[in-house]
Amino acid sequence: LESSNALAKSCDSLLADGGVVLVAFERRGVDLQVLIDAFAAFGFDGAPAPCTDGAYEDIFEERQDEPSMLWHRCLMSFTRRPPFVDLTDCVSEEDLAAVSEELGALGVFGSELGEDVDVSVFAAESQKYGDALELADRDTSCWCADAFVSRGPADDFKLCRAHRGDPRTWRPNANATALPAVSAFARRLPCFAGRVGKIAVILNGRNDAGVEHADHALQDLVSEFVWVRPPRSTKRFYVVDSRGKKCEVPPSCRVLWFDDRLKHGIFPVDDEGQVSIRIDGRFCAAFRERIRRDGTFAFEEGPAVLAAQINGPPFLKQRAAATASFAAGDAVEACFGSGSVWYPATV
């Protein structure tokens, strides 16, 4: 165990970006899972190395693609896990193209936006991140069923975040009527199985640098959402990993999840067509397990917290234990009307 941890730590500090670690492993009363777990603790995914004659060798020195009962050696490949989960395989190219076509017709890719849509400010860290087309308005009438009762601005914020994916809280508005293909796309996503909450189309202008930020730091809440980049969009998005590196989402990735407690932002692009869509909801069991298994979380308890949210955050069924407060200068999110705005807290 100590040798595996030391090897993983050394590889983490020495490996160049995009590099691959190859480890020749010989089974001598040692479980291969110990090595895999050691690398996983440093953010690596392990798999048998792609070999033409197989990655496993048995005691007769014959090679196979899969381990037999008599396997003796294997060649493992370890690559750094990106701080996001690519979900592009869950949507069709036709659906993405329909979203792009509808947004283009509305004028989001550089021409004037249509007058029949309501544009709001999309804020982060008390600054303007971009513009937004909010496709749902908030209705808090269902919140009376929650046991959790706000005792201050921190609890207000927590309630707001906890209900972002609640289908009962969000009602389609005039923007949703103007963008039926986007609304239909969101509700057809297999990861939510129809349980969709807040939907926002986020617009950034030419050479816009956005604002690097983390959405929240709540240890008992993992946001359930997907980030979508339509085919015509030129937005360059990144998520900051545990080493502080800005990991850019590759152009081939059109739909993803990341833990929004990690810092993220955009790189400036000399083009007007910078569009993304954030769709919040409640993950179905299969996708919840996929994110729990493959995701990179800001806190160690993240996978367990996500697994427990199948029927919504459990803390909504509990009363707030004590009055919560913010220090001066902290950001407070006010989620009223169709959008969310960040303000400096006052004490």
N, C-alpha and C positions, 0 to 999 in steps of 0.2 A: 504493500500500500504506500509506504513512504517513498519507494523508488518511483512508482507510477506518478505520485503527486509531484515529485521533484522534476521528473521528465516533462510533465505537462506544464509546469511553471516555467521551465527553461524554454520550451517551445513557444509559449505565449509571449515571452519577452524578446525572443530572437527572430520569430517568423515575420517575414515581410508581408505587407498587405497583398492579399490574393494568393499567398503561398499555401502549400499543402505539406503536411507532415506524414511521412510514411514510416510505419513502425513494424518491424519483423518480430512477431511474437511467437514464443515457443512455450507450449503448455507443459509445465512440470509441477503439477499440483497447485497451479495458480489459476484463478478464474479470470477469463478475459474481461468480464464485466468490471472488474476492479480497474483495469486500464481505461476502459470506456468511461466509467464514472469520473475518474480523475481528470480526463480531458474535458468532460462535460462541465465540470466545475469551473473551468476557465473559458467556457463558451465555445467549445469545439463539438462538432458532430462527427461521430466515427462510423465508418462502414468498411466492409472488405474492399480492398483496392481493386480497381478494374484490371484484371489480368487475362490475357488471351487463353491461358491454360488453367485458370482458376486460382483463387486467392488462398485456398486451403490445401494443405498437404497432409496426408495420413502417414501412419507409421511405416507404410510400404513405399513411401516417397512418390505416391501418385497424387495428382492435383485434381481438385474439384471446385466447382463454383459455390457449393453449399457444404457446411460442415457435416461430416459423418461421425458416427460414434467413435471412430478411430483417428479423428483428425489430431495432428500433432503440432503443426506450425500454421501460421497464417500471416498474411500481409495486410495491415490495417491502414486506412487512409483517414486522416483527421483534417477537417477544414473548419475555419471559424464560422460559427452560426451568425447570420446577419441579425440585426436587432428588429427584424420585421418578418412576417410570414407572408409569402407570396400566395395569393388566392386566385390568381388569374385563371387557373384551370377550372374554376367554379362557374365561370360565365362564358357565354358564347360571343364570338366575334361579331355576329349579327346584332346582338343586343347592345354591345358597346358602340357599334357603328350607328345604331338608331339614336342613342343618347347624343353622340357627337353631332349628328345631322340636326337634331332638334335644337341643341344649344347653338349651333352655327346659325340656324335660321333666326334665332332670337338676337343674334349679334354679339355673343360673348367672346368670339375669337377675333376681335379687333374693330369691328364696325360699331355703329351706335346701337345700344340696347333698346329693345322695344319699350314703348311707353306703358305697356300693360303689365309690367313687372315692378315689384317694389324692391329697391336695392338698399341694403343696410350695411353698416360698418362691421367688419369682422375684426375683433380686437384681441390682443394678447399682451400680457404684461402691461396693461394700461396704455397700450399704444395701438395704432392702426396696423393690422397685419395685411389687410386687403379689404375687398368688398365681398358681400355675400347676397345670394338669393336664397332666403329661407323659405322652404316649401311646407312648413307646418307652424301653427301657432300653439302656444301652450295653454292647456286647460287643467288647472290644479284641483278641480272639484273631486277627483278620485283620491286625493291625498289624505282626506279625512279618515280613510280606512287604515292608514299607517299608524303603528304604535309610536314611531319615532316622532317626537315633538321638538321643534326648534327652540333652543335656548339662547340664541345669539347669532351673529353674522356668520360664524364658522359653520354652524348647523344649517343655516339657510343655504350656504354654498353646497354643503354635503347633500342636502335634499335635492337641490337643482341637478347636481351631477348624477345622483342615483336614479333620477327619473328620465334621463336623456333617452334611454332605450325603451321606455314604457309606452306601448302602443295606445294605452288609454289616455295618456297625458297630451299627446300631440295630434292636432286636427289639421287636415289638409287646408291650405289657404288659396288665395288667388294665384300665387306663383305656381302652386301645384297644378292648378287648372291650366295655366299657360305652358306648363312643361309635363304633359301627360306621359310621354315616353320615359322621362327621368323617374317620375313617380312609379310607373309600372315596373321599370327596371329594379327599383329598390324593393318593391314588394315581391318580385320574383326571385330575389337572391336566395339560393338554397341555404345559406348560412343562418338566415333568420326564420325561414319557413313562414313568412308573412307577418312575423312579430316585429314591426318596424316602428321606430319612434321619430326622432328629430332628423331632418334631412336639410343639408345646406350645400349649395353650390358656391365654392370659394373662388373668387376672381383676383388675380394679381396682374398688374400692368407691366409694361416694358421696363426692364432693369430694376424691378421691384425686389428688394432684399428681404422683405417680410420682417418678422421678429422671431428670433430663436427663443423657444419657450418650452416649458412642460405644462400640461393642462392642469394638473393637480398633484398632490403628494399624499393622497389618502391611502393608508396601508390596507384598509378593509374594503376597497372598491377597485375593481379592474374594469375599465371601460370596454363595452362590447359594441364595436363599430367596424366598418370597413372604410378605407380610403380608396377612392376610385379616380383614375386619371384617364379621361376619354382619349380615343386614338388621335384626335387632332391637337390635343394639348401638348405644349412644349415645357410644361412646368418641371423643374428639377428639384425634387424633394429629397431630404435626408433625415436620418435619425441618428442621434449621437449614441455610440455604444459605451460599454463600461470602461473602455480605455480613453474616452473622450474624443474618439475619432468620429467625424461626420461621415456616415455611411450612406452614400447616395443610392437611391432606388434605381435599378437599371431600367432603361427604356422599355424592355420587354415586359416589365411588371406593370400591370394595369389595375389590379385590385390587391389590396393587402390589409393586414392588421398589424398594429404595433402597440406597445404599452405606452399610452400617451402621458404617463408619468415620467417617461424619458424625454429629454430635450429633443426638439425637432424644428425644422425650418426649411427654407428654400434658398437655392442659389439664384442670383440674378440671371435673367435670360433676356437677350436683346430681341424680344418678340412679344406681341400682344396676346398671343394665344395661350395664356397660362391659366388653366382651369383645373380644379379638382372638386370632388364631391365627397362629403363626409355623410355617411348613413349610419345612424345609431339604431340599435335594436336589441333583441334578446336572442343570443345564439341558441340554435338547436343542440341536442345532446352530442351529435356526431362532430359538429364543428367546434363545440366547446372542448371536446376531448382533443381535437387536432391542435387547437391553440394552446391548450394546457401542455400538450406534449412537445410542440415545436416552437413555442413562443419564447422570447427573451423578456424577462420581467424586471421591473425596477427594484422589486423587493423579493426576498427569498420566498415569502409566503404567497406570492402571486398565483401560482398554479392552483393551490388549495382554495384561495379566495374565489377565483374564477369558477372552479368546480361547484362551489357552494351557492353560486348566484343563479342557478337554473330557473328559479321562480322569483328572481329579483334579489337585490342585496339583502342579506339576512338582517342587517342592522335596522332596516325599515320596520321590522317586527319587534324592535326593542326601543324602549324610551332612552333618550339621550341621558347619559349618566351625570353629566355636570355641565354647567355653563361654559361654553367655549368662546374664545375671543381671539382677535387678531392684534398683532403689534402694529404700531404706526408704520405706514409705508408698505405693508403687505397688500397684495391685490385681492379684491373681493369681486366676485362675479355676480352681477345682477341679471337674472334671466327673466325679463319681462317682455310682453308682447311677442314679436316673432324672433327676436335675437337674444344674444348674450353680450353684455358690455362689462369690461373690467374697470373698476375704479380703485384709487388708493384708499386704504382703510383709514378711518380716523378714530382715535381713542380719547 
